[in-house]
Structure formats: C-alpha cells, structure tokens
Amino acid sequence: MTTPPQKKLRLVIHGRVQGVFFRNSMCREALRLGVSGWVRNCSDGSVEAAVHGSSVAVDALVSWARRGPELAYVERVEIGLDDGNYNGFEVIG
C-alpha cells in the first residue's frame, strides 16, 4: 500500500477574516480533513496558516479557505510552500 502524495503549503488569507471565527472554523475543518499545521491572525488583518497532509485533503482545505466561515469575506489567498512538520492542528495566538 502506498502513501498518498503529501502537500505542505503556507497560506495567507486576505479580506474580512479576523473577528469572524476564521481561525477556529479552519481548525475544525482541518481536523475533519486530517490536515496538520496551524493558523494565526497577522497584524495586517490577514490570517496565515501552515497546512500539511494528503494532496486531496490540503486541496479541500485550500478550497474551504477561499470562502471561509459564514461571516468572512475572502478577497484572495496567497499560496506558497512550507517545510515544517506538525502534529495535529492548532490555533496560535
């Protein structure tokens, strides 16, 4: 049995993404999908996240991040590579 391809990404989500339960909602969605990493608010009003897992699960979480929770308004998501190693998913800060 082969391990599914893994993906490690760093996301920066811009828009109305603070004060709308974005971090907690993303954490819940990541745990549901089996994605590890973290999410935090940034001083410029964006939200940053490191997401690691199977390509399918990470792609699903990126799709979720493009809309966010009900009260959020996502303008854009910057996507880059990440090289950390994480166990579980946590809200930082």
Secondary structure, 3 states (H helix, E strand, C coil): CCCCCEEEEEEEEEEECCCCCHHHHHHHHHHHHCCEEEEEECCCCCEEEEEEEEHHHHHHHHHHHCCCCCCCEEEEEEEEECCCCCCCEEEEC
